[in-house]
Amino acid sequence: MYAFARSALFALEPESAHDVTLRTLSHSAALARRIYARKVPHVPVDLMGLQLPNPIGLAAGLDKDGRCIDGLSALGFGFVEVGTVTPEPQPGNAKPRLFRVPEQRALINRLGFNNDGVAALVERAKRRRGATALGINIGKNAITPPERAVADYLAGLNAVYSIADYITINISSPNTKGLRDMQGRESLDELLGALRDERDRLAEAEARYVPLAVKIAPDLDESQLDAIADRLLHHGIDGVIATNTTTARDGVPLRWTNEAGGLSGVPVRERSTQVIAALRTRLGTKLPIVGVGGIQSARDATDKLEAGATAVQMYTGLIYQGPRLIADCARAAQLVYADQRARELKSVVRRDRARVSAER
């Protein structure tokens, strides 16, 4: 079924196809649930204190304005992340700004946080009917100067706090000038400290704790990963999402190498998995990692979970492979978790045997 739909959608300009898909899905949630969601196995997981029915999530960017939360949830996702949303509405970058790279099952986008503003998203999110965990991804407006960026993030945090199950701080999109500079140690300290303090104030005022996650870029060196891991732990952030799109063009056909924007899909798959593994080494078990980047098969999800991710997200893979990918990845996660539990049990047995032997 999806192969036929994809052929029709790929005949359209990419952004038009995106809009058609969301409009159609928003009116067919019940049908999507019968076709897809019931085939997704129950694979419960704890993510940042949230009890999810499965660890397969939708990455931010597909539904920037929260127009299709129930429709996307009906596909069987364990959690859905919408945005990136900014305090004020903005049109984003000039069109064309979204491109398919079918040879690599990839996309290049330079959308630039085009969205209707946080107030509009909040009103739509209030009307959602399903219970799927909702993440809201927040960013700064393009016209906001760097010295006022923290204020934009604080405004976003305050606006979405009451309706989000978790909130993602996007400091890694390559399509807003200067945004990735906020991944630097000093800028990150200022931003995370302010957001943590405000979140703690809101948690007390509303008697409701909402986890904070930070989404990082794949284009980071070892020293930058060291600094980010250190700052995440220092400020008590609840999770990290690895990774956003890449500015690299390794392995991409020549005609796309000079096309500006963030590259997603297969070309970022290996690098995002490497970042996950590097973060897990640095963070230990202190912080959950959501792995995203190039997941287009069950094997891809397995690789990220085995590298240290607690859960995974998809976007480009959903476009190329269709909603069946969700169930495929959930089944893969089920096997990974079973294997992890078996290894943990063996470890416990070995420790108990060693203890008994020592006591003798």
C-alpha positions in Angstrom: 0.0 0.0 0.0 2.7 2.5 1.0 4.8 1.8 -2.2 1.8 3.0 -4.3 1.3 6.1 -2.1 5.1 6.9 -2.2 5.1 6.8 -6.0 2.3 9.3 -6.1 3.8 11.5 -3.4 7.3 11.4 -5.0 5.7 12.8 -8.2 5.0 16.0 -6.2 7.5 18.6 -5.1 8.9 17.5 -1.7 7.3 20.2 0.4 4.0 19.9 -1.3 4.1 16.1 -0.8 4.8 16.7 2.9 1.8 19.0 3.3 -0.5 16.5 1.4 0.7 13.7 3.7 -0.1 15.5 6.9 -3.5 16.7 5.7 -4.5 13.2 4.6 -3.2 11.6 7.8 -4.9 14.1 10.0 -8.3 12.9 8.7 -7.5 9.2 8.7 -6.2 8.4 12.2 -8.7 5.7 12.8 -7.8 3.9 9.6 -4.1 4.3 10.3 -4.5 2.8 13.7 -6.3 -0.3 12.3 -3.7 -0.8 9.5 -0.5 0.0 11.4 -0.7 0.6 15.1 -2.2 -2.8 16.0 0.8 -4.5 14.3 3.4 -2.7 16.6 4.3 -5.0 19.5 4.2 -3.8 23.1 7.8 -3.2 24.1 7.6 -1.1 27.3 10.5 1.2 28.1 11.2 4.0 30.6 12.5 7.1 28.9 13.3 10.1 31.1 10.7 8.8 33.6 8.0 8.4 30.9 6.5 5.0 30.6 6.3 4.3 26.8 4.5 1.4 25.1 7.5 1.1 22.7 10.8 2.9 22.2 10.1 4.0 18.6 9.5 7.7 18.2 8.9 10.3 15.6 11.6 12.9 15.3 10.9 16.6 15.2 10.6 18.3 11.9 7.8 16.3 10.2 5.0 18.0 12.1 6.4 21.4 13.0 3.1 23.0 14.0 1.3 20.1 15.7 -1.2 19.8 13.0 -1.2 16.0 12.9 -0.4 14.7 16.4 -3.2 12.2 16.5 -2.7 11.0 13.0 1.0 10.4 13.5 0.4 8.7 16.9 -2.1 6.4 15.2 0.8 4.9 13.2 2.0 3.1 16.3 4.8 5.4 17.6 5.6 5.1 21.3 6.2 8.8 21.4 5.9 11.7 19.0 8.0 14.9 18.9 6.7 18.0 17.2 8.4 21.3 16.3 10.8 22.9 16.1 8.6 25.8 17.3 9.7 29.3 17.9 8.2 32.0 20.2 7.0 34.0 17.2 5.7 32.8 13.8 8.3 32.9 11.0 8.2 31.8 7.3 11.6 30.1 7.3 14.0 30.2 4.4 13.2 30.9 0.7 11.8 28.0 -1.4 12.9 25.6 -2.7 14.2 24.4 0.6 13.5 20.6 0.7 15.2 18.1 -1.6 15.1 14.3 -2.1 18.3 12.4 -2.6 16.8 9.1 -3.6 20.1 7.4 -4.5 21.0 7.6 -0.8 17.4 7.5 0.6 18.1 10.9 2.0 16.8 14.4 2.3 18.4 17.8 2.3 16.5 20.5 4.1 17.1 24.2 4.8 13.6 24.9 6.0 14.8 27.3 8.7 12.2 26.6 11.5 9.2 27.6 9.4 6.3 27.5 11.9 3.2 29.3 13.0 4.6 30.2 16.4 4.4 28.5 19.8 0.9 29.8 20.7 -0.6 28.2 17.6 1.1 24.8 18.4 -0.1 24.9 22.0 -3.7 25.4 21.0 -3.5 22.5 18.6 -1.8 20.3 21.1 -4.5 21.0 23.6 -7.0 19.4 21.2 -5.2 16.1 20.7 -7.2 13.1 21.7 -4.6 10.3 22.0 -2.4 9.5 25.0 0.8 9.0 23.1 3.7 10.8 24.9 4.3 14.2 23.3 7.7 15.9 23.0 7.9 19.5 21.9 11.0 20.8 20.3 11.8 24.5 20.9 14.2 26.9 19.2 14.9 30.5 18.8 13.6 32.9 16.1 15.9 33.6 13.2 15.9 37.4 13.9 16.7 37.0 17.6 20.4 38.0 18.1 22.6 35.5 20.0 22.7 37.6 23.1 18.9 37.3 23.4 18.7 33.6 22.4 18.2 32.4 26.0 15.1 34.6 26.3 13.6 32.8 23.3 14.2 29.4 24.8 12.7 30.5 28.1 9.6 31.8 26.3 9.2 28.5 24.5 9.7 26.5 27.7 7.0 28.5 29.5 4.6 28.3 26.6 4.7 24.5 26.2 5.4 23.3 29.7 1.8 22.5 30.6 1.0 20.4 27.5 4.4 18.7 26.8 5.4 15.3 28.2 9.0 16.3 27.5 10.7 19.3 26.0 13.7 19.2 23.6 16.1 22.1 23.3 17.2 22.3 19.7 20.7 23.9 19.5 21.8 21.8 16.5 19.9 22.8 13.4 22.3 24.0 10.7 19.6 26.2 9.1 19.4 29.0 11.7 22.5 31.2 11.6 24.6 30.9 14.7 22.4 28.2 16.4 25.1 25.5 16.5 27.4 28.0 18.3 25.2 27.4 21.3 26.7 23.9 21.7 29.9 25.6 22.9 30.7 25.2 26.6 30.1 28.8 27.8 26.9 29.3 25.7 25.6 25.9 26.7 26.3 26.6 30.4 24.2 29.8 30.2 21.4 28.3 28.3 21.1 25.0 30.3 21.4 26.7 33.6 18.6 29.2 32.8 16.3 26.5 31.4 16.9 24.1 34.3 16.2 26.8 36.9 13.0 27.8 35.0 11.9 24.2 34.6 12.4 23.6 38.4 10.3 26.7 39.1 7.5 25.6 36.8 7.6 22.0 38.2 7.0 23.4 41.7 4.3 25.9 40.6 2.4 23.3 38.5 3.2 20.2 40.6 4.3 18.5 37.4 7.9 17.6 36.3 8.6 17.8 32.6 11.9 16.3 31.5 14.4 18.3 29.4 16.4 16.8 26.5 19.0 18.5 24.3 19.4 17.7 20.6 22.9 17.8 19.4 24.6 17.7 16.0 26.5 14.8 14.4 29.3 17.2 13.3 31.1 17.3 16.7 34.7 16.4 17.5 35.8 14.4 20.6 36.5 17.5 22.7 33.1 19.0 21.9 31.4 15.7 22.9 33.4 15.8 26.1 32.2 19.3 26.9 28.6 18.6 26.0 28.4 15.4 28.1 30.0 17.2 31.0 27.5 20.1 30.8 24.5 17.8 30.4 25.4 16.0 33.7 26.4 19.2 35.5 23.0 20.8 34.8 20.9 17.8 35.5 19.4 17.5 32.0 17.2 14.5 31.6 18.2 13.2 28.2 20.1 13.8 25.0 18.9 13.3 21.4 21.7 12.2 19.0 21.7 13.4 16.3 20.3 16.2 14.1 21.1 16.5 10.4 24.7 16.9 9.1 26.4 19.5 7.0 28.8 16.9 5.6 28.3 15.6 2.1 30.2 12.3 2.3 29.0 9.8 -0.2 26.4 12.1 -1.6 26.1 12.3 -5.5 28.1 15.2 -6.9 25.1 17.3 -7.9 24.0 17.6 -4.3 27.4 18.5 -2.7 26.9 22.2 -3.0 23.2 22.2 -1.9 23.0 24.0 1.4 21.1 22.6 4.3 21.0 19.6 6.7 21.4 16.2 5.3 19.4 13.3 6.8 18.9 9.6 6.0 21.4 7.0 5.1 24.4 9.3 4.8 24.2 10.3 8.5 23.4 6.8 9.8 26.9 5.7 10.7 28.0 9.0 12.2 24.9 9.3 14.4 25.6 5.8 15.7 29.2 6.7 16.5 28.0 9.7 18.4 25.6 7.6 20.4 28.4 5.2 21.4 30.7 8.0 22.3 28.1 9.6 24.5 27.3 6.3 26.2 31.0 5.9 27.1 31.0 9.4 28.6 27.6 9.3 30.3 27.5 5.7 31.5 24.0 4.9 32.7 23.4 8.4 34.1 21.5 9.7 31.1 19.2 8.2 28.5 20.1 8.7 24.8 17.5 8.9 22.0 19.2 7.7 18.8 18.1 9.3 15.5 19.7 9.5 12.1 19.4 7.2 9.1 17.1 4.5 10.5 15.6 2.8 7.5 15.5 -0.8 8.7 15.2 -3.0 11.8 19.0 -3.5 11.7 19.6 0.2 11.8 17.5 0.5 15.0 19.3 -2.5 16.5 22.7 -0.8 15.8 21.7 2.3 17.7 20.2 0.5 20.6 23.3 -1.7 20.9 25.5 1.4 20.7 23.8 2.7 23.8 20.5 4.4 22.8 17.5 3.8 25.1 15.0 4.7 22.4 15.2 5.8 18.7 13.4 8.2 16.5 12.8 8.3 12.7 11.8 10.8 10.1 13.5 10.3 6.7 13.2 6.5 7.0 9.4 6.9 7.4 9.2 8.8 4.2 11.2 6.3 2.2 10.1 3.0 3.9 6.6 3.8 5.2 4.9 3.2 8.5 5.7 -0.6 8.5 9.1 0.5 9.6 7.8 1.4 13.1 6.7 -2.2 13.8 9.9 -3.6 12.3 12.0 -1.5 14.6 9.8 -2.2 17.6 10.3 -6.0 17.1 14.1 -5.4 16.7 14.0 -3.5 20.0 12.2 -6.4 21.7 15.0 -8.7 20.7 17.7 -6.2 21.9 16.0 -5.8 25.3 15.6 -9.5 25.7 19.3 -10.0 25.0 20.3 -7.3 27.4 18.1 -8.8 30.2 19.7 -12.2 29.5 23.2 -10.7 29.8 22.3 -8.9 33.0 20.8 -12.1 34.5 24.0 -14.0 33.7 26.1 -11.2 35.3 24.0 -11.4 38.5 24.4 -15.2 38.6 28.1 -14.9 38.2 28.4 -12.3 41.0 26.3 -14.4 43.3 28.4 -17.5 42.6 31.5 -15.5 43.3 30.1 -14.1 46.5 29.1 -17.6 47.7 32.5 -19.0 46.8 34.2 -16.2 48.7 32.1 -16.8 51.8 33.1 -20.5 51.8 
